[in-house]
Amino acid sequence: MKAKQFILYFLPLLMVTTSCREDELVVPTEYDIIGDENSNGTIRGFYLVNEGNMGSNKCTLDFYDYHTGLYSRNFYAERNPNVIKELGDVGNDIGIYGSKLYVVVNCSHKVEVLDAHSGVRLGQIDIPNCRYVRFHRGKAYVSSYVGPVLIDPNAPKGAVYEVDTLSLAVTGKVSVGYQPEEMEIVDDYMYVANSGGYRAPDYDNTVSVIQMVDFKQVQQIPVGINLHRLKKDRYNKLWVTSRGDYLYRPSRLYVMQKKPGFNQMIVSDTIPVACSNMAFFGDYMYYYATEWNNYTASNTINYGIIDIRTKKIVSGNFITDGTEKEITIPYGIAVHPETGDIFVTDAKNYVSSGTLYCFSPAGHKKWSVRTGDIPAHITFLQK
């Protein structure tokens, strides 16, 4: 039986107009009853940002509340009826720091800042072609391609911007490699995965190392071409994905860690699997791969589990009930930090509503729900 769908304050909101939004109607939030309630833990719920198609201005925000069991779809417009164009064009990342929620909106060249508990807009940070956000000692750090959204063999080097989380002012900038993506901070050093995606086939292959004490790049470590994801595990090892060249050089997963007796990270292992995204829980890494090949014009999709201690694949699929057959294009992954529930988003055809799936730690589907277009990034909200 399908979950019941509710539209809150439907009739009143159909009448809402403002001078700022001209005569544009405010789309009311939609609610689905999930019923997977958990009021005993420290997690109140989670946010999901839907990227939306480039140029469509359809980035939206969903929220699941573990206290009520309600899934709220596209609530930003209702909470912020006077904001022109709402969230903007292509939501590329999301994160919570303190009481604030940060939404990186790539093609709108900004980071939207909201109250993490109410969803009310607090301001924005203007950063060109911004990609991902991380936090450290009262600062937010945002990777940026710097140049315009354009495939260009002469595209400039990217940068990481430093933002004060109280004033929301940009307080620093450091140049890194070409088209930087995800970042992590270990022992007061930031590691940045450089892709060089705009310069294809002349991809970048380095991880930039930024010394946080004076915020400057001190090293670039060769890893693999067209890097993307870079995440740290509980032992402060870095797991880095290479997307390859989509033709002859396949996607690969690399491990970086400190050599005994040395303070610098090195590439210690190459794991011969394709990996598009990953999430950690305990000593295990859950990953999926959506590996595109230009020659065959098709994707190869896989799911798996890696033991982060041994760096060995322990399962060829973390979905054990056959539900992966329902998923067209896995596009995002997260693991509940307390229950171990696994979330996978499905972008489907990239132009219509996606689906969020929740699996138990044993790999059985618990529930699914309709999302916005291209559901991608999840962050958990503490009570």
C-alpha angles and dihedrals in degrees: 000000000000120000115260115254124218133189110204119218090353101163098042093049093050086066096050116115130156136190090242094054091036106208097334113131120235108239108227122233116262122218132206123190108232099164096202091131125176115172096161100070131076094248114094094186144294139264123225120196117206112210099210122203118300110265094016098093089223104133106141138177129227129187133199116203116206090194096059101022090232125138111210115204122202099349099156096087093051093048092045107032095161097055112109114230089002114232096348140220121344117350104219104175144358135202143164124224120173108321096335132093117210121203116189109213106193107193093035087058095227147097113230114214119205137174101265095221102040103028091229114148116251100177146294138260116218111223123156118244091345120192120174139005133215132170136225133166099339095322135103118215121204126190115220137188085211095202128078123289094269140119102242130157087213096050111146127248116273131237145209116234123209117216129190106232094211101050096023087224123143106247103175148005133199128189117235135165129312118302099347120209130177125009139195134187122223123173095342094311123108120214118203126192110223117204108178086206095153090055097054129188086024094065126179115244104189143102111218118221116212121193103221098202092071098011100236135130110254103171146009115211118203109232116147139317125280097009120197123156121049118175134161125225129214091277093053093251114144122230113202128187127211118201092202120212096295090243122047104000112062130217113273140185121228132193122212124190141151117277112235109269093015132093097211128092118241133185101259103170142019113204111203098225133103113245129183100171141350145193131196132225119172109313095342135088118207114203144169132198128211099179115186121205119198092202096056094028090222143103127245109210126199139162128201152153126237126195102230092206097056096023088225128135107248098178134023092210132021090197105081105173100063094256092129086081088070093056116088103181118005105214109165140022137192137162124217104246094223110028099033092230110159121225123200125180124211118210091189107185096350093238104070139042116311132209134241116212126198118202129187118240086261090060099253120137111251099176145328134208139190115258137182124280115307102357107209125147132046133191127180123232119218119219 
